[in-house]
């Protein structure tokens, strides 16, 4: 399944970053906060770009809107509730 | 930061829409693939770096150990229960509604897979529900984090290993990296199996 392979590939930059962070631990490193913010906005812009250029998605959106909102609200509500309960249970 | 997120997203959607309206140009590939992948990889690298450079974050994960595996499990159960309750409320096929929610936010998988196993209209619904899940997590994390530090991880589902990870780490703290990533990773692996499993029960 190509999707799963793509997901596994994401481990590479994360692990490399962790190794770099581990090696530079304790040393004063460059403040990356601004770079992170710019990269987040770049990611969100390109995500928006691919949504806007997906005409099929834009057409089908209003038709199934209500069903989608109800299902999504329920899924988010119970996921959050369960995580809150689990945190209390195992004390994280 | 939060005040820039929504306008940036809206600007991106508008730019993509206009670009598509005036004939497809290479800009689509540049933004949807190259810029997207580049910023994602750069962010994951930086997140890893910031996390490992912080002694406290590592110590907290060591303390939590196997408990972190509980997160994806309860997020999956919550999403499935959400599908069940939503299906009952809307009076639609309950197993298909659960299948729609079992994408855990991974819309590029859930759309086609649910479409193939339950029918095209369910595929469209799965695409939108999971797509909105990702979008909502990006936009609402700054607010939801006030309810519970880990609530955005629950909302993000499978997307907390990539697209929503930077936003979650930004608002929930660097120590949430491992929990968010491992939860997203586990749910990403679980999504195709859960959807296929539900369709086997349905037929």
HADDOCK unambig.tbl for C-alpha pairs under 7 A between the chains (distance, minus, plus):
assign (segid A and resid 4 and name CA) (segid B and resid 189 and name CA) 6.82 0.50 0.50
assign (segid A and resid 13 and name CA) (segid B and resid 41 and name CA) 5.95 0.50 0.50
assign (segid A and resid 13 and name CA) (segid B and resid 44 and name CA) 5.79 0.50 0.50
assign (segid A and resid 13 and name CA) (segid B and resid 45 and name CA) 4.71 0.50 0.50
assign (segid A and resid 14 and name CA) (segid B and resid 44 and name CA) 4.93 0.50 0.50
assign (segid A and resid 14 and name CA) (segid B and resid 45 and name CA) 4.80 0.50 0.50
assign (segid A and resid 14 and name CA) (segid B and resid 48 and name CA) 4.97 0.50 0.50
assign (segid A and resid 15 and name CA) (segid B and resid 48 and name CA) 6.53 0.50 0.50
assign (segid A and resid 16 and name CA) (segid B and resid 45 and name CA) 6.46 0.50 0.50
assign (segid A and resid 17 and name CA) (segid B and resid 45 and name CA) 4.21 0.50 0.50
assign (segid A and resid 17 and name CA) (segid B and resid 46 and name CA) 5.91 0.50 0.50
assign (segid A and resid 17 and name CA) (segid B and resid 48 and name CA) 4.41 0.50 0.50
assign (segid A and resid 17 and name CA) (segid B and resid 49 and name CA) 4.28 0.50 0.50
assign (segid A and resid 18 and name CA) (segid B and resid 48 and name CA) 4.23 0.50 0.50
assign (segid A and resid 18 and name CA) (segid B and resid 49 and name CA) 4.63 0.50 0.50
assign (segid A and resid 18 and name CA) (segid B and resid 51 and name CA) 6.83 0.50 0.50
assign (segid A and resid 18 and name CA) (segid B and resid 52 and name CA) 5.05 0.50 0.50
assign (segid A and resid 20 and name CA) (segid B and resid 49 and name CA) 5.82 0.50 0.50
assign (segid A and resid 21 and name CA) (segid B and resid 48 and name CA) 6.92 0.50 0.50
assign (segid A and resid 21 and name CA) (segid B and resid 49 and name CA) 3.96 0.50 0.50
assign (segid A and resid 21 and name CA) (segid B and resid 50 and name CA) 6.17 0.50 0.50
assign (segid A and resid 21 and name CA) (segid B and resid 52 and name CA) 4.76 0.50 0.50
assign (segid A and resid 21 and name CA) (segid B and resid 53 and name CA) 4.39 0.50 0.50
assign (segid A and resid 22 and name CA) (segid B and resid 52 and name CA) 5.08 0.50 0.50
assign (segid A and resid 22 and name CA) (segid B and resid 53 and name CA) 5.39 0.50 0.50
assign (segid A and resid 24 and name CA) (segid B and resid 53 and name CA) 6.58 0.50 0.50
assign (segid A and resid 25 and name CA) (segid B and resid 53 and name CA) 4.60 0.50 0.50
assign (segid A and resid 36 and name CA) (segid B and resid 43 and name CA) 6.47 0.50 0.50
assign (segid A and resid 39 and name CA) (segid B and resid 39 and name CA) 5.40 0.50 0.50
assign (segid A and resid 39 and name CA) (segid B and resid 43 and name CA) 6.50 0.50 0.50
assign (segid A and resid 40 and name CA) (segid B and resid 166 and name CA) 6.65 0.50 0.50
assign (segid A and resid 41 and name CA) (segid B and resid 5 and name CA) 6.63 0.50 0.50
assign (segid A and resid 41 and name CA) (segid B and resid 8 and name CA) 6.57 0.50 0.50
assign (segid A and resid 42 and name CA) (segid B and resid 39 and name CA) 6.54 0.50 0.50
assign (segid A and resid 43 and name CA) (segid B and resid 36 and name CA) 5.35 0.50 0.50
assign (segid A and resid 43 and name CA) (segid B and resid 39 and name CA) 5.65 0.50 0.50
assign (segid A and resid 43 and name CA) (segid B and resid 40 and name CA) 6.55 0.50 0.50
assign (segid A and resid 44 and name CA) (segid B and resid 8 and name CA) 6.68 0.50 0.50
assign (segid A and resid 44 and name CA) (segid B and resid 9 and name CA) 5.64 0.50 0.50
assign (segid A and resid 45 and name CA) (segid B and resid 8 and name CA) 5.47 0.50 0.50
assign (segid A and resid 45 and name CA) (segid B and resid 9 and name CA) 5.20 0.50 0.50
assign (segid A and resid 45 and name CA) (segid B and resid 11 and name CA) 6.95 0.50 0.50
assign (segid A and resid 45 and name CA) (segid B and resid 12 and name CA) 4.47 0.50 0.50
assign (segid A and resid 46 and name CA) (segid B and resid 12 and name CA) 6.16 0.50 0.50
assign (segid A and resid 46 and name CA) (segid B and resid 31 and name CA) 5.09 0.50 0.50
assign (segid A and resid 46 and name CA) (segid B and resid 32 and name CA) 5.46 0.50 0.50
assign (segid A and resid 46 and name CA) (segid B and resid 35 and name CA) 6.57 0.50 0.50
assign (segid A and resid 46 and name CA) (segid B and resid 36 and name CA) 5.48 0.50 0.50
assign (segid A and resid 47 and name CA) (segid B and resid 32 and name CA) 6.61 0.50 0.50
assign (segid A and resid 47 and name CA) (segid B and resid 36 and name CA) 6.91 0.50 0.50
assign (segid A and resid 48 and name CA) (segid B and resid 9 and name CA) 5.02 0.50 0.50
assign (segid A and resid 48 and name CA) (segid B and resid 10 and name CA) 6.69 0.50 0.50
assign (segid A and resid 48 and name CA) (segid B and resid 12 and name CA) 4.19 0.50 0.50
assign (segid A and resid 48 and name CA) (segid B and resid 13 and name CA) 4.24 0.50 0.50
assign (segid A and resid 49 and name CA) (segid B and resid 12 and name CA) 4.38 0.50 0.50
assign (segid A and resid 49 and name CA) (segid B and resid 13 and name CA) 4.79 0.50 0.50
assign (segid A and resid 49 and name CA) (segid B and resid 15 and name CA) 6.07 0.50 0.50
assign (segid A and resid 49 and name CA) (segid B and resid 16 and name CA) 4.10 0.50 0.50
assign (segid A and resid 49 and name CA) (segid B and resid 31 and name CA) 6.71 0.50 0.50
assign (segid A and resid 49 and name CA) (segid B and resid 32 and name CA) 6.37 0.50 0.50
assign (segid A and resid 50 and name CA) (segid B and resid 16 and name CA) 6.17 0.50 0.50
assign (segid A and resid 50 and name CA) (segid B and resid 32 and name CA) 5.03 0.50 0.50
assign (segid A and resid 51 and name CA) (segid B and resid 13 and name CA) 5.90 0.50 0.50
assign (segid A and resid 52 and name CA) (segid B and resid 13 and name CA) 4.07 0.50 0.50
assign (segid A and resid 52 and name CA) (segid B and resid 14 and name CA) 6.06 0.50 0.50
assign (segid A and resid 52 and name CA) (segid B and resid 16 and name CA) 4.31 0.50 0.50
assign (segid A and resid 52 and name CA) (segid B and resid 17 and name CA) 4.27 0.50 0.50
assign (segid A and resid 53 and name CA) (segid B and resid 16 and name CA) 4.47 0.50 0.50
assign (segid A and resid 53 and name CA) (segid B and resid 17 and name CA) 4.76 0.50 0.50
assign (segid A and resid 53 and name CA) (segid B and resid 19 and name CA) 6.96 0.50 0.50
assign (segid A and resid 53 and name CA) (segid B and resid 20 and name CA) 5.22 0.50 0.50
assign (segid A and resid 61 and name CA) (segid B and resid 128 and name CA) 6.95 0.50 0.50
assign (segid A and resid 64 and name CA) (segid B and resid 125 and name CA) 6.28 0.50 0.50
assign (segid A and resid 68 and name CA) (segid B and resid 125 and name CA) 6.29 0.50 0.50
assign (segid A and resid 68 and name CA) (segid B and resid 128 and name CA) 6.59 0.50 0.50
assign (segid A and resid 68 and name CA) (segid B and resid 129 and name CA) 5.06 0.50 0.50
assign (segid A and resid 70 and name CA) (segid B and resid 86 and name CA) 6.01 0.50 0.50
assign (segid A and resid 71 and name CA) (segid B and resid 82 and name CA) 6.61 0.50 0.50
assign (segid A and resid 71 and name CA) (segid B and resid 83 and name CA) 5.78 0.50 0.50
assign (segid A and resid 71 and name CA) (segid B and resid 86 and name CA) 4.95 0.50 0.50
assign (segid A and resid 72 and name CA) (segid B and resid 129 and name CA) 5.75 0.50 0.50
assign (segid A and resid 72 and name CA) (segid B and resid 133 and name CA) 6.79 0.50 0.50
assign (segid A and resid 74 and name CA) (segid B and resid 82 and name CA) 4.26 0.50 0.50
assign (segid A and resid 74 and name CA) (segid B and resid 83 and name CA) 6.72 0.50 0.50
assign (segid A and resid 74 and name CA) (segid B and resid 85 and name CA) 6.91 0.50 0.50
assign (segid A and resid 74 and name CA) (segid B and resid 86 and name CA) 5.94 0.50 0.50
assign (segid A and resid 75 and name CA) (segid B and resid 78 and name CA) 6.19 0.50 0.50
assign (segid A and resid 75 and name CA) (segid B and resid 79 and name CA) 4.22 0.50 0.50
assign (segid A and resid 75 and name CA) (segid B and resid 80 and name CA) 6.93 0.50 0.50
assign (segid A and resid 75 and name CA) (segid B and resid 81 and name CA) 6.98 0.50 0.50
assign (segid A and resid 75 and name CA) (segid B and resid 82 and name CA) 3.88 0.50 0.50
assign (segid A and resid 75 and name CA) (segid B and resid 83 and name CA) 6.08 0.50 0.50
assign (segid A and resid 75 and name CA) (segid B and resid 101 and name CA) 6.60 0.50 0.50
assign (segid A and resid 76 and name CA) (segid B and resid 79 and name CA) 6.75 0.50 0.50
assign (segid A and resid 76 and name CA) (segid B and resid 155 and name CA) 5.41 0.50 0.50
assign (segid A and resid 78 and name CA) (segid B and resid 78 and name CA) 4.42 0.50 0.50
assign (segid A and resid 78 and name CA) (segid B and resid 79 and name CA) 6.40 0.50 0.50
assign (segid A and resid 78 and name CA) (segid B and resid 81 and name CA) 6.80 0.50 0.50
assign (segid A and resid 78 and name CA) (segid B and resid 82 and name CA) 5.79 0.50 0.50
assign (segid A and resid 79 and name CA) (segid B and resid 74 and name CA) 6.66 0.50 0.50
assign (segid A and resid 79 and name CA) (segid B and resid 75 and name CA) 4.64 0.50 0.50
assign (segid A and resid 79 and name CA) (segid B and resid 78 and name CA) 3.92 0.50 0.50
assign (segid A and resid 79 and name CA) (segid B and resid 79 and name CA) 5.55 0.50 0.50
assign (segid A and resid 79 and name CA) (segid B and resid 154 and name CA) 5.41 0.50 0.50
assign (segid A and resid 79 and name CA) (segid B and resid 155 and name CA) 6.69 0.50 0.50
assign (segid A and resid 80 and name CA) (segid B and resid 151 and name CA) 5.34 0.50 0.50
assign (segid A and resid 80 and name CA) (segid B and resid 154 and name CA) 5.21 0.50 0.50
assign (segid A and resid 80 and name CA) (segid B and resid 155 and name CA) 6.54 0.50 0.50
assign (segid A and resid 82 and name CA) (segid B and resid 74 and name CA) 5.66 0.50 0.50
assign (segid A and resid 82 and name CA) (segid B and resid 75 and name CA) 6.84 0.50 0.50
assign (segid A and resid 82 and name CA) (segid B and resid 78 and name CA) 6.07 0.50 0.50
assign (segid A and resid 83 and name CA) (segid B and resid 71 and name CA) 6.43 0.50 0.50
assign (segid A and resid 83 and name CA) (segid B and resid 74 and name CA) 6.08 0.50 0.50
assign (segid A and resid 83 and name CA) (segid B and resid 75 and name CA) 6.63 0.50 0.50
assign (segid A and resid 83 and name CA) (segid B and resid 154 and name CA) 6.44 0.50 0.50
assign (segid A and resid 92 and name CA) (segid B and resid 64 and name CA) 6.71 0.50 0.50
